[in-house]
Amino acid sequence: MANLMASDVRSFIPSKSFALSKRFYAGLGWETRDVGPALALARVAEQQHFYLQDYYLKEVAENSMLHLTVEDAQAWYQHASGLVRSDPSFGARVQQPKRQVYGAMVTFLHDPSGVLLHLCQWDAREIGGPDQRARRALLPGNIIS
């Protein structure tokens, strides 16, 4: 039988200004490195990456979102606010953390191209968020047919 195990998912995120986007994500504290012509890898954490591409289509960028689970949405708001204020050329926007109906406090951050980042702190009762519940639902004996 073929091994169909997957170990990683990486999104391709558009950038209106490739250099500016790389600088923005590096300013957030994420390692960015070129991996090919017009392509950079942004490393958020161990085994958590996405690609920045030197490609921009407004409709794509403004409908792209990244969800990141964080420990402290308020701390991320403070950090992102400082970055946005420090360099107006980013054209980025950040919103105060807001409680969401799905059990999380979320800071919304728009990158220089309009991509929306959800910096999500799950409530204690929602530890792991919907992803954890989905994994439990897929355990043998829990599959709905």
Disulfide bonds with the S-S distance in Angstrom:
none
